[in-house]
Amino acid sequence: MTNDAMARQMRTGAGFIAALDQSGGSTPKALRLYGIEEDQYASEAEMFDLIHAMRARIAQAPAFDGDKVIGAILFEMTMDREIGGKPAAQYLWEERRVVPFLKVDKGLEPEANGCQLMKDMGDLDALLDRARAAGIFGTKMRSVISAADPVGIKAIVAQQFEIGGQILSHGLMPILEPEVTITIADKAEAEAILRDEILAHLDALPEGQQIMLKLSLPSIDNFYAPLIDHPKVMRVVALSGGYARAEANDRLSRQTGMIASFSRALTEGLSAQQSDDAFNAAIAEAIDSIHAASVAG
């Protein structure tokens, strides 16, 4: 079964997950970094056409395959479009052997207790049904922790696991992403509260169930080892969180068993103005360096 092959790749694959899931709010910045200014498109539709072209260009680059890129997280609009003449998720798995995931959150609530919960996701069940039908293996959803506040962090983890359970009931693998902001003064303290909360929820998961986690690179190396080693965790992946690629790779290489799921650090140095040869060389260099950091631990 395809799902079994995808699960095996997620569990044991030596590589990383590409995060190609910038949403409406972060798309202008992603395009600007890619060399496309806001005066170069006149509407949201044009903006999304341009970001899709960027993602398709990345996915079709020769270096972007399952040997080093074991998975990719897609934005909903990417899932609904084609890459290389095939529906995006189908293209990734059939042509590149890359396991497709879908970003399902709708953004963040205003901050409360130092944290931002996820906004209501509307008819999530319908989206999950569409994702399954499209060949998606799993999902990703992000909330943000900006202070070592036990009340806020407890609420974040509870929400992540509650919706994670809903996602599991659709036969999809949830990546829970409670991101700790890398610039806060009490980052290490926030990570300690977060780890304990996640462990408590993992222990309460029914036997046989697994989830994945996407976490900020920790202040103390191998701090998330108990999560990585937990039988109810399929994989723990790291977000770059604003670190430049070189620093993100350096920090990641010191984390045993943690692999990358980088967005900005993956696309750093790519430009719409590059020739295909230059673009393919730049993405190959990025993939090689992130892969090396992911398998170093």
Beta strands, then each sheet from edge to edge (+ up, - down):
strand 1: 16-20
strand 2: 69-74
strand 3: 82-83
strand 4: 86-87
strand 5: 99-103
strand 6: 115-116
strand 7: 138-145
strand 8: 173-180
strand 9: 211-216
strand 10: 233-239
strand 11: 259-260
sheet 1: 1+ 2+ 5+ 7+ 6-
sheet 2: 1+ 2+ 5+ 7+ 8+ 9+ 10+ 11+
sheet 3: 3+ 4-
end
